Amino acid sequence: MRPLFSFLLIALAAANARADDWPQWMGPQRDNVWREKGILDTFPKGGPKVLWRAKVANGFSGPAVADGLVFLTDFVTDADIHKDNFDRAEFAGKERVQCFDAKTGDLKWKHDYPCTLTVSYPNGPRCTPNVEAGKVWTLGAEGDLICFDAKTGKIHWQRDFKKDYKTATPLWGFAAHPLMDGDCLICMVGGEGAVAVAFDKNTGKEIWKALSAEEPGYSPPSIIEAGGVRQLIIWHPEAINGLDPATGKVFWSVKQTTVNGTSIMMPRKLDDHLFIGAWQHKGGLFKLDAKKPGLTQAWKGNRDTSVYPVNNTPFLEAGHIYGICNDGELRCVDIKTGERLWESLKAVGKKTPSGTAHLVKHADRFFITAETGDLIIAKLTPKGYNEISRWHMLDPTSTAYKRNVSWSHPAFAQQCVFARNDRELICVSLAK
């Protein structure tokens, strides 16, 4: 029995030490929880070890890590693109998809295609790639959706949102991260009856389309279970909607307007509640019907309560909402009442328009990626913000409101963090 017992111990240790992937925006379960073990408690003096660096170009998109590969999109141009560009001037260049070896940073393959950006903040693609079963799907800022073979870069199929659906590029580009659900790749597109479109992930053929609105917004689609059924949540700038993810049938629709089309965060569910928030104190908490698809508003916040994200999606747990508000305030909100329990500017550094940080939960603490390029380990509780450790990971190279920012969501995988700016993609060991 001893050899068998030893084998079981080794197998158990290997299972506990397995290297997890980060194959899409917000991680394997699309919930911003990092579940790997053996992660450091604090940053060592001088910072953790940078395992490799790879040269990249412009982009707000984050990396995806799967099956020993890292995928990243960027935009290559000689033009000066670091500007607000609300007049929507055109910037010619190439969008690019690159695949790197996750262990070494060596380039495995790349694909580029001509692209003229017409968006505000014309910094390149916004969406993190999706990786699954040997394929990778990318969405560019101007609506180029492409399915590649993950190992070789061969194109399986591609779609052009503007051409195929007679829609215009939103002010801030196509920025809603696509959602994988079974054989469907669900995207926010736009056009008549096509705010949300489900494509066959293997062929690119349209499976269904649904909803009409003046613009699609930027909020990624998500799936919840409530009212006895799976519901696809679609939040565009005019309403929040619940759909059948298999058919696109609309279960319910509740008016919920935003300013300047700023439906951006992904709606978050906790127990029987659904939370949304947006710039200019829009949004609030909704109570989901337990017996059938539907919801009613539980409370609506105001200027001095709740949290109103711009470029980040809050984290909900244990009856509380943690998120970055309009001007960079990290807030904790009581989910029952909508009342703010505390706020802190320590993560972002100072009050600033569209202040941004991404919250990723690991065990009993958070890894916070601030727009300053700092990576922070902190505990967030209803009692307050407790910073444990901070390290300057990358220089912020993008521009917003006349300041340099780093707004890309990193990937946490293989006991490492994979992060990018407009010059490099880095892999940093966070192993204990």
C-alpha positions in Angstrom: 0.0 0.0 0.0 2.9 2.4 0.6 3.8 3.0 -3.1 0.1 3.7 -3.8 -0.1 6.0 -0.8 3.0 7.9 -2.0 1.6 8.2 -5.5 -1.6 9.7 -4.2 0.3 12.2 -2.1 2.4 13.2 -5.2 -0.8 13.5 -7.3 -2.5 15.6 -4.6 0.5 17.9 -4.4 0.6 18.3 -8.2 -3.1 19.1 -8.3 -2.7 21.7 -5.6 0.3 23.3 -7.4 -1.2 23.3 -10.8 -0.7 26.3 -12.9 -4.0 28.0 -13.7 -4.8 29.9 -16.9 -6.4 33.3 -17.5 -8.1 32.6 -20.9 -10.4 35.6 -21.0 -11.1 39.0 -19.4 -11.5 38.7 -15.6 -10.2 35.2 -15.5 -11.3 31.6 -16.0 -14.8 32.2 -14.4 -15.0 35.8 -15.5 -15.3 36.9 -11.9 -11.9 38.5 -11.1 -10.9 35.8 -8.7 -7.4 34.3 -8.8 -7.6 30.8 -7.3 -3.9 29.7 -7.6 -2.1 28.7 -4.4 1.5 29.4 -3.4 1.4 33.1 -4.0 3.6 35.6 -2.2 2.2 37.5 0.8 4.2 40.7 0.2 6.5 42.0 -2.5 10.2 41.6 -1.7 12.5 44.6 -1.4 13.2 45.7 -5.0 10.1 44.0 -6.3 9.3 40.5 -7.5 11.3 38.9 -10.3 10.5 39.9 -13.9 10.8 36.7 -15.8 10.7 38.2 -19.3 9.8 41.3 -21.3 8.5 41.4 -24.9 8.2 44.5 -27.1 4.6 45.5 -28.0 2.8 48.6 -29.3 -0.3 50.6 -28.3 -3.4 49.2 -26.8 -5.9 49.1 -23.8 -6.5 45.4 -24.2 -5.3 43.0 -21.6 -3.4 39.7 -22.2 -5.0 36.2 -22.1 -3.0 33.2 -21.0 -3.8 29.6 -21.9 -2.1 26.3 -22.7 1.4 27.8 -22.3 0.7 30.8 -24.6 0.0 34.5 -24.1 -2.2 36.4 -26.6 -2.2 40.2 -26.9 -3.6 42.7 -29.4 -2.1 46.1 -30.1 -2.0 48.9 -32.7 1.1 49.9 -34.7 1.3 53.4 -36.1 3.7 56.3 -36.6 1.0 58.8 -35.7 0.7 60.6 -32.3 -2.4 58.9 -31.0 -2.1 59.8 -27.3 -5.0 62.3 -27.2 -8.7 62.6 -26.4 -9.7 62.9 -30.1 -13.3 63.8 -29.4 -13.4 65.3 -32.9 -12.7 61.7 -34.1 -9.8 62.4 -36.4 -8.6 59.3 -38.3 -5.3 57.5 -37.5 -4.0 54.9 -40.0 -2.0 51.9 -38.9 -2.3 48.2 -38.3 -4.0 46.3 -35.6 -2.0 43.2 -34.6 -2.5 39.9 -32.8 0.6 38.4 -31.2 1.2 35.1 -29.5 4.1 34.6 -27.1 5.5 31.6 -25.2 4.3 32.0 -21.6 7.5 30.7 -20.1 10.1 32.6 -22.2 8.2 35.5 -23.9 9.4 34.3 -27.3 7.1 35.3 -30.2 5.4 32.3 -31.6 3.3 34.0 -34.3 1.7 37.3 -35.2 -1.0 38.6 -37.6 -1.7 42.2 -38.5 -4.3 43.9 -40.7 -4.8 47.5 -41.9 -6.9 49.5 -39.5 -7.9 53.2 -39.3 -8.9 54.3 -35.8 -11.7 56.8 -35.6 -12.3 56.6 -31.9 -11.7 58.8 -28.9 -8.6 57.7 -27.0 -7.3 56.1 -30.2 -4.9 53.9 -28.4 -5.7 50.7 -30.2 -7.8 47.6 -29.3 -9.7 47.4 -26.0 -10.8 43.8 -25.7 -8.9 40.9 -24.1 -8.8 37.8 -26.4 -10.9 34.7 -25.6 -9.0 31.4 -25.7 -10.7 28.0 -25.7 -10.0 24.5 -27.1 -7.1 25.4 -29.4 -8.7 28.6 -30.8 -8.4 32.3 -30.0 -10.9 35.0 -30.8 -10.0 38.7 -30.9 -12.1 41.9 -31.3 -10.5 45.1 -32.6 -11.4 48.7 -31.7 -13.1 49.2 -35.1 -15.1 45.9 -35.0 -12.9 43.3 -36.6 -13.8 39.9 -35.0 -11.3 37.1 -35.9 -11.0 33.5 -34.9 -7.5 32.0 -35.1 -5.9 28.7 -34.5 -4.1 29.3 -31.2 -0.9 27.4 -32.1 -0.4 28.5 -35.7 -2.2 31.8 -36.1 -4.2 30.4 -39.1 -7.5 32.3 -39.5 -10.6 30.1 -39.3 -13.1 32.9 -39.9 -13.6 36.7 -39.5 -16.4 39.2 -39.3 -16.6 43.0 -39.8 -19.2 44.5 -37.5 -19.6 47.8 -39.4 -19.9 46.1 -42.8 -22.0 43.1 -41.7 -24.4 45.0 -39.4 -24.4 48.5 -41.0 -23.4 50.0 -37.6 -21.0 52.8 -36.6 -18.0 52.5 -34.4 -19.0 53.8 -30.9 -17.2 56.9 -29.6 -14.7 54.8 -27.6 -14.6 51.9 -30.0 -15.8 48.3 -29.7 -14.8 47.7 -26.1 -17.2 45.2 -24.7 -15.3 42.0 -24.1 -17.0 39.1 -26.0 -18.5 36.3 -23.9 -18.1 32.6 -24.6 -21.1 30.4 -23.8 -21.2 26.9 -25.2 -21.0 27.1 -29.0 -21.8 30.8 -28.9 -19.5 33.8 -28.9 -21.8 36.7 -27.7 -20.8 40.2 -28.8 -22.1 43.8 -28.4 -22.4 44.9 -32.0 -25.0 47.6 -32.7 -27.3 48.3 -35.7 -31.0 47.6 -36.0 -32.0 44.6 -33.9 -28.3 43.7 -33.3 -27.1 45.3 -30.1 -26.3 41.8 -29.0 -25.3 39.1 -31.5 -24.4 35.4 -30.9 -22.0 33.9 -33.4 -21.1 30.2 -33.8 -17.7 30.2 -32.3 -16.4 27.6 -34.8 -17.8 29.1 -38.1 -18.6 32.7 -37.4 -22.2 32.2 -38.5 -24.9 34.3 -36.8 -27.0 32.2 -34.4 -29.2 35.0 -33.2 -29.4 38.8 -32.8 -31.4 40.9 -30.4 -32.2 44.4 -29.1 -32.1 47.8 -30.7 -30.6 51.0 -29.3 -29.0 54.2 -30.6 -25.6 52.7 -29.6 -24.5 49.4 -28.1 -22.4 50.8 -25.2 -19.3 49.2 -23.7 -20.6 46.8 -21.1 -19.6 43.2 -21.6 -22.4 40.6 -21.7 -22.7 38.2 -18.7 -24.7 35.2 -17.7 -26.4 34.7 -14.3 -28.9 32.2 -12.9 -32.0 33.7 -11.5 -35.8 33.1 -11.6 -35.1 29.4 -12.3 -33.3 30.0 -15.6 -30.0 31.1 -17.1 -30.2 34.7 -18.1 -27.9 36.7 -20.4 -27.6 40.2 -19.1 -27.2 42.9 -21.7 -26.8 46.5 -20.5 -26.8 49.1 -23.3 -27.0 52.9 -22.7 -30.9 52.9 -22.7 -31.8 49.8 -20.7 -30.7 46.7 -18.8 -32.1 43.5 -20.3 -32.4 39.8 -19.5 -32.3 37.4 -22.5 -32.4 33.7 -23.1 -28.7 33.0 -24.0 -29.6 30.1 -26.3 -32.1 32.0 -28.5 -31.8 35.8 -27.8 -35.4 35.9 -26.7 -35.9 38.9 -24.4 -37.2 37.9 -21.0 -37.4 41.5 -19.6 -36.1 45.0 -20.2 -35.9 47.9 -17.7 -35.1 51.4 -18.7 -31.7 52.5 -17.3 -30.2 55.4 -19.2 -26.6 56.6 -19.0 -24.8 59.8 -19.9 -22.7 59.8 -23.1 -23.4 56.1 -23.6 -21.3 55.1 -20.6 -22.7 51.7 -19.8 -19.2 50.2 -19.2 -18.9 48.0 -16.1 -20.2 44.4 -16.3 -23.3 44.0 -14.2 -22.5 42.0 -11.1 -24.7 39.6 -9.2 -24.6 38.8 -5.5 -27.2 36.4 -4.1 -30.6 37.7 -5.4 -29.3 41.2 -6.4 -27.8 42.7 -9.5 -25.7 45.9 -9.4 -24.9 48.4 -12.1 -23.2 51.8 -11.9 -22.0 54.4 -14.3 -20.6 57.9 -14.7 -22.7 60.8 -13.4 -24.2 58.8 -10.6 -26.2 56.5 -12.8 -27.4 52.9 -11.8 -28.2 51.2 -8.6 -29.2 47.8 -7.1 -31.9 45.5 -8.5 -33.8 42.7 -6.8 -34.0 39.6 -9.0 -37.3 37.8 -9.1 -36.9 34.3 -7.5 -39.8 32.6 -9.4 -39.4 34.0 -13.0 -37.0 36.1 -15.1 -37.4 39.7 -14.0 -36.2 42.4 -11.5 -37.2 45.5 -9.6 -35.1 48.3 -8.4 -34.1 48.0 -4.8 -32.3 51.4 -4.5 -30.8 54.1 -6.6 -27.7 55.8 -5.4 -26.9 59.5 -5.3 -23.7 61.6 -5.4 -22.6 60.9 -1.9 -23.5 57.2 -1.8 -23.0 54.0 -3.8 -20.2 53.6 -6.4 -20.2 54.8 -10.0 -17.4 53.1 -12.0 -15.9 54.4 -15.3 -13.3 51.9 -16.5 -13.5 49.1 -14.0 -16.0 46.5 -12.7 -16.6 46.4 -9.0 -16.2 43.4 -6.8 -19.2 42.2 -4.7 -18.9 39.9 -1.6 -20.4 39.3 1.8 -23.1 42.0 1.5 -20.7 44.8 0.2 -19.7 46.4 -3.0 -16.0 47.4 -3.5 -15.2 49.6 -6.6 -13.5 52.6 -8.0 -15.8 55.6 -8.4 -15.9 58.5 -11.0 -12.8 60.3 -9.7 -10.7 57.4 -8.4 -12.2 57.0 -5.0 -12.1 53.3 -3.9 -15.4 52.9 -2.1 -17.1 50.3 0.1 -20.9 50.3 -0.1 -23.5 48.4 2.0 -25.5 46.4 -0.6 -28.6 46.5 1.5 -28.9 50.3 1.7 -26.6 51.7 -0.9 -24.8 53.7 1.7 -21.1 54.4 1.5 -19.2 52.9 4.5 -15.8 54.4 3.5 -13.8 55.7 0.6 -10.0 56.0 0.0 -7.8 57.6 -2.7 -4.7 55.6 -1.6 -5.0 53.0 -4.4 -5.2 55.5 -7.3 -3.2 58.2 -5.5 -5.3 61.3 -5.9 -8.7 62.5 -7.0 -8.7 62.5 -10.8 -11.3 62.2 -13.6 -12.0 58.6 -14.6 -9.5 57.4 -12.0 -9.0 53.7 -12.6 -7.9 50.5 -10.8 -8.7 46.8 -11.3 -9.6 44.6 -8.3 -8.7 40.9 -8.4 -9.5 38.8 -5.3 -6.9 36.3 -4.1 -7.6 34.4 -0.9 -8.4 37.0 1.8 -6.8 40.0 0.0 -6.9 41.8 -3.3 -4.3 42.4 -6.0 -5.1 46.0 -7.2 -3.7 47.3 -10.5 -3.7 51.1 -10.3 -3.6 53.4 -13.3 -0.2 54.7 -12.0 1.3 51.3 -13.0 1.5 50.2 -9.4 0.5 46.7 -8.3 -0.9 46.7 -4.8 -1.7 44.0 -2.3 -4.4 45.1 0.1 -7.2 43.9 2.3 -10.7 45.4 1.7 -13.2 45.0 4.5 -16.3 47.0 5.6 -13.9 48.6 8.1 -11.6 50.1 5.6 -8.6 49.9 3.2 -5.5 48.2 4.5 -2.6 48.3 2.1 -0.1 45.5 2.7 2.5 46.0 -0.1 3.0 48.0 -3.3 5.4 47.7 -6.3 5.7 49.9 -9.4 5.2 47.3 -12.1 5.0 49.4 -15.3 5.2 53.0 -16.4 1.9 54.4 -17.4 2.2 55.3 -21.1 -1.3 56.1 -22.3 -2.8 59.5 -21.9 -6.1 60.7 -20.4 -7.2 64.1 -19.1 -3.6 65.3 -19.6 -2.0 62.6 -17.4 -0.3 59.3 -18.1 -2.4 56.2 -17.3 -2.2 52.5 -17.4 -5.7 51.2 -17.9 -5.2 47.6 -19.2 -6.4 44.7 -17.1 -3.6 42.2 -16.4 -3.8 38.4 -16.4 -2.9 36.4 -13.3 -1.8 32.9 -14.2 0.9 30.3 -13.6 1.7 32.0 -10.3 2.6 35.1 -12.3 1.1 38.4 -13.4 1.2 39.3 -17.1 0.8 43.0 -17.7 1.3 45.5 -20.6 1.7 49.2 -21.4 2.2 50.7 -24.9 5.8 49.5 -25.0 6.1 46.1 -23.4 4.4 43.0 -22.1 6.0 41.6 -19.0 5.7 38.4 -17.0 6.5 38.7 -13.3 6.7 35.8 -10.8 4.4 36.1 -7.8 5.2 32.7 -6.5 5.9 32.5 -2.7 
